[in-house]
Amino acid sequence: MADPQLDKAYLEQRQLKRGTAGWVLLAGLGVSYVISGDFAGWNFGIGVAGWGGFVIATILMAIMYFTLVLSLAEMSAAIPAAGGGYSFARQAMGPVGGYLTGLAVLIEYALAPAAIVIFIGAAVQSLIGFDGPVVYAVFYVVFVGIHLAGVGEALKVMMVISGLAVFAIIATAVALVGHFDAALLFDVPATDAVGASTFLPYGLFGVWAALPFAMWLFLAVEGVPLAAEEAQDPARDMPKAIIGAMSFLLVMAALVVVLLAGAAGAQLIGASGVPLVDALNAVGNGRLATLVNILGLAGLIASFFSIIYGYSRLVFALSRAGYLPPALSITTTRKVPARALIVPGVLGFLASLSGQGDLMLSMAVVGATLSYALMAYSHIRLRRTQPDLPRPYRTPGGTVTSGTALVLSLVALTGVIAYDPLAFVYTLVLFGIGAAYFFGYSRHHLVAKTAAEEFAMLQAAQRDI
């Protein structure tokens, strides 16, 4: 292609609406990404580790995510670009490292909505008796359509939907706290596994096996920096938003992990498909259980809606830089990346027709853990190779913090491989296809040779446009 980095018209067609979101809306985006994970999925970790083993796994994953978030807070303030982790990795490791990181995040963000819409279909089926491709298509069309209306409108809708989901969790916690009995946390009988006890009924192996489930309580919070180019003041807003979202999610995780098992029993919760609902029914609060069952759909919708936003900004950034076809990054008069919303949405809908929600979610987790390791390493490398890079926010603990995230992300990856090796193989196949496209084509068609050159080009364009 011609040299689009020299063509002002190229960037005039590829602008997001700046100054749209303050830190509160951005933090709400971070909560929206994750909130569906509090309603179901995480609890199966109790089934493979017992309550004590799952708590250890949750603490390890909470440390991983919090240290990663602190690292991302620094990089998102210093490099406020829509690509998030891809942008940080490109700055640290060049085009190859940037693309591979972006590819890992893209696998996570492209497959997660497809998995979630299958779970939404199951929830709709239980409520009105109707499921299938029509339901999947309706949800994709409606929520992609809301995003096409504009980022400000979309983020406000996300806040409302997420608020309903958060209300359901808090109402459940209030209803259960009076029924808490610590003995119920340890009602899973000890097995003959090595190191098994009342606290660790499945031994240390159970802790390892529970790591992928513990991730569901925080998975995708790392997507907040994808909104950097639409923040009012990225240097201040991004650190406050991502740290605020993570802090709030820690509280939500503590509520569901402790109170559900402590009121209804770890054995029941570890096998439940709808743990909040079953916990409320177990204590005789059926009326609230019915309401929470309905609001659980709001949690799924919040994550579905917000991750659509996330994949669109990532595809936009990768396309604008030339890693993906440049046509995908063209924005509308409302400064919305319409093609980056629609094309992955169509592909996600087609993937949802498989009905393999659990498989796609496992593949998304594989992509996530790979990206975490690469993003944490990017922080370490940037600290060492670019010490003079302006950093409005600095990660407490520096590279010790990001090093902790790196080690724990690799440990988490081994747990994902052990839990679902088929998902790992399929993810590697997708990764291989994406890498072949880069090495065979797109690396010869990049818009800018370096991340610094691309960033300078964007800043110059923003002044001129």
C-alpha positions in Angstrom: 0.0 0.0 0.0 1.0 3.6 -0.2 2.6 5.3 2.8 -0.5 6.1 4.8 1.6 7.5 7.6 2.3 10.4 5.3 -1.4 10.8 4.3 -3.4 13.0 6.5 -6.6 11.7 5.0 -5.8 8.2 6.3 -6.0 9.4 9.9 -8.9 11.7 9.3 -11.0 8.6 8.6 -9.7 6.9 11.7 -10.5 9.0 14.7 -12.2 8.1 17.9 -14.3 10.6 19.9 -11.9 12.0 22.5 -12.9 13.3 25.9 -16.0 11.1 26.1 -15.4 9.2 29.3 -14.2 10.2 32.7 -12.7 7.8 35.2 -16.0 6.8 36.7 -17.4 5.6 33.3 -14.1 3.9 32.6 -14.2 2.1 35.9 -17.7 1.1 35.2 -16.5 -0.4 31.9 -13.9 -2.5 33.8 -16.6 -3.8 36.2 -18.9 -4.5 33.2 -16.2 -6.6 31.5 -16.1 -8.9 34.6 -19.4 -8.9 36.4 -20.9 -11.9 34.8 -18.1 -14.0 36.3 -19.6 -13.4 39.8 -22.8 -15.1 38.8 -21.6 -18.5 37.7 -18.5 -20.5 36.6 -16.1 -19.5 39.4 -17.9 -21.8 41.9 -16.9 -25.0 40.1 -13.4 -24.2 41.5 -14.9 -25.2 44.9 -15.9 -28.5 43.3 -12.3 -29.3 42.3 -10.5 -27.8 45.3 -12.9 -27.5 48.2 -13.5 -24.1 49.8 -10.1 -23.7 51.3 -8.3 -24.7 48.1 -10.4 -22.3 46.1 -9.7 -19.4 48.4 -6.0 -20.0 48.0 -6.4 -20.1 44.2 -8.6 -16.9 44.4 -6.0 -15.1 46.4 -3.2 -16.0 44.0 -5.3 -14.9 41.0 -6.3 -11.7 42.8 -2.6 -10.9 43.4 -1.9 -11.7 39.7 -4.6 -9.4 38.5 -3.9 -6.6 40.9 -0.2 -6.5 40.1 -1.0 -6.7 36.4 -3.5 -3.8 36.9 -0.9 -1.7 38.7 1.5 -2.3 35.8 -1.2 -1.5 33.2 -2.0 1.7 35.1 1.5 3.0 34.5 1.7 2.0 30.9 -1.8 3.3 30.0 -1.0 6.7 31.4 2.3 6.8 29.6 1.0 5.3 26.3 -2.7 6.3 26.0 -3.5 4.4 22.8 -6.6 2.4 21.9 -4.7 -0.8 21.5 -4.1 -1.3 25.2 -1.8 -4.2 25.8 -0.9 -4.4 22.1 0.3 -0.7 22.2 2.4 -1.3 25.4 4.0 -4.4 24.0 4.8 -2.8 20.6 6.5 0.1 22.5 8.5 -2.5 24.5 9.2 -5.3 22.0 8.6 -3.9 18.6 6.1 -5.0 15.9 6.4 -8.8 16.5 5.9 -8.6 20.2 3.2 -6.0 19.8 1.2 -8.1 17.3 1.5 -11.4 19.2 0.3 -9.6 22.4 -2.6 -8.0 20.4 -3.4 -11.4 18.8 -3.6 -13.1 22.3 -6.0 -10.3 23.5 -8.0 -10.5 20.3 -8.5 -14.3 20.8 -9.8 -13.6 24.3 -12.1 -10.7 23.3 -13.4 -12.2 20.1 -14.3 -15.6 21.6 -15.6 -14.4 25.0 -18.8 -12.6 23.6 -19.6 -15.7 21.5 -19.4 -17.9 24.6 -21.4 -15.4 26.7 -24.2 -15.1 24.1 -24.6 -18.9 24.3 -25.0 -18.6 28.1 -27.4 -15.7 27.5 -29.4 -18.0 25.2 -29.6 -20.6 28.0 -30.8 -18.0 30.5 -33.4 -16.7 28.0 -34.5 -20.3 27.5 -35.1 -20.8 31.2 -37.1 -17.6 31.4 -39.3 -17.7 28.3 -38.6 -21.1 26.8 -37.0 -19.8 23.6 -33.3 -20.3 22.6 -31.1 -20.7 19.6 -29.5 -18.8 16.8 -32.3 -16.2 16.6 -31.6 -15.2 20.3 -27.9 -15.0 19.6 -28.5 -12.8 16.5 -30.9 -10.5 18.3 -28.4 -9.8 21.1 -25.5 -9.2 18.7 -27.6 -6.9 16.5 -29.1 -4.9 19.4 -25.9 -4.4 21.4 -23.6 -3.8 18.4 -26.3 -1.3 17.3 -26.1 0.6 20.6 -22.3 0.8 20.2 -22.8 2.2 16.7 -24.8 5.1 18.3 -21.7 6.4 20.0 -19.3 5.6 22.8 -20.8 8.0 25.4 -24.3 6.4 24.9 -22.9 2.9 25.0 -20.9 3.4 28.2 -23.9 4.9 30.0 -26.1 1.9 29.0 -23.3 -0.4 30.3 -23.3 1.4 33.6 -27.1 0.9 34.0 -26.9 -2.8 33.1 -23.9 -3.4 35.4 -25.7 -1.5 38.2 -28.5 -4.0 38.0 -26.0 -6.9 38.2 -24.2 -5.4 41.2 -27.5 -4.8 42.9 -28.3 -8.5 42.6 -25.0 -9.5 44.2 -25.3 -7.0 47.1 -28.9 -8.0 47.7 -27.9 -11.6 47.8 -25.0 -10.9 50.2 -27.4 -9.0 52.6 -29.9 -11.8 52.5 -27.2 -14.5 53.2 -25.1 -12.8 55.9 -27.6 -13.7 58.7 -27.4 -17.4 57.7 -23.6 -17.6 57.7 -22.1 -20.7 59.4 -18.3 -21.2 59.1 -18.7 -25.0 59.4 -20.5 -25.0 56.1 -17.4 -23.8 54.3 -15.7 -27.1 55.0 -18.5 -29.6 54.3 -16.6 -31.2 51.4 -15.1 -34.5 52.7 -11.4 -34.9 52.5 -10.2 -37.2 49.7 -7.1 -39.4 49.7 -5.2 -36.9 47.6 -1.7 -35.9 48.6 -1.9 -33.2 51.3 -5.6 -33.5 51.7 -7.3 -32.1 54.8 -10.5 -30.6 55.9 -9.3 -27.2 54.6 -7.8 -28.7 51.4 -10.0 -31.7 50.7 -8.4 -32.3 47.3 -4.8 -31.4 48.4 -2.5 -29.0 46.7 -3.4 -30.3 43.3 -6.9 -29.0 43.8 -5.5 -25.5 44.3 -3.7 -25.7 40.9 -6.9 -27.1 39.2 -8.9 -24.3 40.6 -6.8 -21.5 39.2 -8.8 -21.1 35.9 -12.1 -20.9 37.8 -10.7 -18.2 40.1 -9.7 -16.2 37.1 -13.4 -15.9 36.2 -13.9 -13.4 39.1 -11.5 -10.9 37.4 -11.2 -12.0 33.7 -11.1 -9.0 31.2 -10.6 -6.2 33.7 -7.3 -5.6 31.8 -9.4 -4.2 29.0 -9.9 -0.8 30.5 -6.9 0.7 28.7 -8.6 -0.1 25.4 -10.7 3.1 26.0 -7.6 5.3 26.5 -8.1 7.4 23.4 -11.7 8.2 24.5 -10.8 9.2 28.0 -11.1 12.8 29.1 -7.7 12.9 30.7 -5.9 9.6 30.0 -2.9 10.3 32.3 -5.2 10.7 35.3 -8.3 8.8 34.3 -6.8 5.5 33.2 -4.9 4.6 36.5 -7.9 5.7 38.6 -10.3 3.7 36.5 -8.5 0.4 36.2 -7.4 0.4 39.9 -10.9 1.5 41.0 -12.5 -1.3 38.9 -10.2 -3.9 40.3 -10.7 -2.8 43.9 -14.5 -3.0 43.5 -14.2 -6.4 41.9 -12.2 -7.7 44.8 -15.0 -6.7 47.1 -17.6 -8.5 44.9 -15.4 -11.6 44.8 -15.1 -11.7 48.5 -18.8 -11.4 49.0 -19.8 -14.3 46.7 -16.9 -16.6 47.6 -17.4 -16.3 51.4 -21.2 -15.8 51.8 -22.5 -18.3 49.3 -20.6 -21.3 50.6 -21.0 -20.1 54.2 -24.8 -19.9 54.0 -25.6 -22.8 51.7 -22.6 -25.1 52.0 -19.5 -25.5 49.9 -20.7 -28.8 48.5 -23.9 -27.3 47.1 -22.2 -24.2 45.7 -19.4 -26.2 44.1 -21.9 -28.1 41.9 -24.4 -25.3 41.2 -25.1 -23.9 37.8 -26.7 -20.8 39.4 -24.9 -20.4 42.7 -26.5 -17.1 43.8 -30.0 -18.5 43.1 -29.3 -21.8 44.7 -27.8 -20.2 47.8 -30.9 -18.0 48.3 -33.2 -21.0 47.8 -31.2 -23.0 50.3 -31.9 -20.4 53.0 -35.6 -20.1 52.0 -35.6 -16.8 50.2 -37.2 -17.9 47.0 -38.7 -14.6 46.0 -35.3 -12.9 45.9 -33.9 -15.9 44.2 -36.3 -15.4 41.3 -35.3 -11.7 41.0 -31.6 -12.6 41.2 -32.2 -15.2 38.5 -33.6 -12.5 36.2 -30.8 -10.0 37.1 -28.2 -12.7 36.5 -29.1 -12.1 32.8 -28.1 -8.5 33.3 -24.7 -9.6 34.4 -24.2 -11.7 31.3 -25.5 -8.8 29.1 -23.1 -6.4 30.8 -20.1 -8.5 30.1 -21.3 -9.3 26.5 -21.9 -5.6 25.8 -18.6 -4.3 27.2 -16.4 -7.0 25.6 -17.9 -6.0 22.3 -16.7 -2.5 23.0 -13.2 -4.0 23.9 -12.8 -6.0 20.8 -13.8 -3.2 18.5 -11.2 -0.8 20.0 -8.5 -3.5 19.7 -9.4 -4.4 16.1 -9.5 -0.6 15.4 -6.0 -0.1 16.8 -4.5 -3.1 15.1 -6.1 -2.2 11.8 -5.1 1.5 11.9 -1.5 0.3 12.4 -1.7 -2.0 9.5 -1.6 -5.3 11.4 -5.2 -6.1 10.2 -6.8 -4.9 7.0 -6.8 -1.0 7.2 -10.5 -0.9 6.1 -11.5 -2.2 9.5 -10.4 1.0 11.3 -12.5 3.5 9.3 -14.7 5.4 11.7 -18.2 7.0 11.1 -19.2 10.6 11.5 -19.9 9.8 15.2 -16.3 8.7 15.5 -17.3 5.0 15.9 -15.2 2.2 14.4 -18.3 0.6 12.7 -16.5 -2.1 10.8 -14.4 -3.1 13.8 -17.7 -3.6 15.6 -19.6 -5.4 12.9 -17.1 -7.8 11.3 -15.9 -9.5 14.5 -19.6 -9.5 15.6 -20.6 -11.5 12.5 -17.7 -13.9 13.1 -18.6 -14.2 16.8 -22.2 -15.0 15.9 -21.1 -17.7 13.5 -18.9 -19.1 16.3 -21.8 -19.1 18.7 -23.7 -21.4 16.3 -21.4 -24.2 17.5 -23.1 -24.1 20.9 -19.7 -24.8 22.5 -19.7 -22.0 25.1 -17.5 -23.7 27.6 -14.8 -24.5 25.0 -14.8 -21.0 23.6 -14.5 -19.5 27.1 -11.6 -21.8 27.9 -9.9 -20.7 24.7 -10.5 -17.1 25.7 -8.8 -17.8 29.0 -5.8 -19.3 27.3 -5.5 -16.1 25.1 -5.9 -14.0 28.3 -3.1 -15.7 30.2 -0.7 -15.5 27.3 -1.4 -11.8 27.0 -0.9 -11.2 30.7 2.6 -12.7 30.6 3.4 -10.5 27.6 2.0 -7.3 29.1 3.8 -7.9 32.4 7.0 -8.4 30.5 6.4 -5.3 28.6 6.3 -3.3 31.8 9.6 -4.8 32.9 11.2 -4.1 29.6 9.9 -0.5 29.3 11.3 0.2 32.8 14.7 -1.0 31.7 15.0 0.2 28.2 13.0 3.4 28.3 13.6 4.8 31.8 13.0 8.4 30.6 9.6 7.7 29.2 7.2 10.2 30.8 5.2 8.3 33.4 2.3 10.3 35.0 1.7 7.3 37.2 4.3 4.9 38.4 3.6 1.3 39.5 4.2 0.8 43.2 7.0 -1.7 43.6 8.2 -1.2 40.0 9.4 -4.3 38.2 8.9 -6.5 41.3 5.2 -5.9 40.9 5.1 -6.7 37.2 7.5 -9.6 37.8 4.9 -11.1 40.2 2.2 -10.7 37.6 4.4 -12.4 35.0 5.2 -15.4 37.2 1.6 -15.9 38.3 0.3 -15.6 34.8 2.6 -18.4 33.7 1.4 -20.5 36.6 -2.2 -19.8 35.7 -1.5 -20.8 32.1 -0.3 -24.2 33.3 -3.6 -24.6 35.2 -5.6 -23.7 32.1 -3.6 -26.3 30.0 -4.3 -29.0 32.6 -8.0 -28.1 32.9 -8.8 -28.1 29.2 -5.9 -29.3 26.9 -8.1 -29.3 23.9 -8.9 -25.6 24.3 -5.1 -25.0 24.6 -4.5 -26.8 21.3 -7.3 -25.0 19.5 -6.0 -21.6 20.8 -2.5 -22.4 19.5 -4.0 -23.2 16.1 -5.7 -19.8 16.0 -2.5 -18.2 17.3 -0.6 -20.0 14.5 -3.0 -18.8 11.8 -2.8 -15.2 13.1 1.0 -15.3 13.3 1.2 -16.7 9.7 -0.9 -13.8 8.5 1.5 -11.3 10.2 4.8 -12.9 9.0 3.4 -13.6 5.5 1.7 -10.3 4.9 0.9 -7.5 7.4 4.4 -7.0 8.7 5.3 -5.7 5.3 2.3 -3.2 5.3 2.6 -1.5 8.7 1.6 2.2 8.9 4.6 3.1 11.1 7.9 1.4 11.6 7.9 1.8 15.4 5.4 2.5 18.1 7.0 5.8 18.9 6.6 6.9 15.2 2.9 5.8 15.2 2.2 7.6 18.5 3.9 10.8 17.3 1.9 10.5 14.0 -1.4 10.2 15.9 -0.6 13.2 18.2 0.3 15.3 15.2 -2.9 14.3 13.5 -5.0 15.2 16.6 -3.6 18.7 16.6 -4.3 19.1 12.9 -7.7 17.5 12.7 
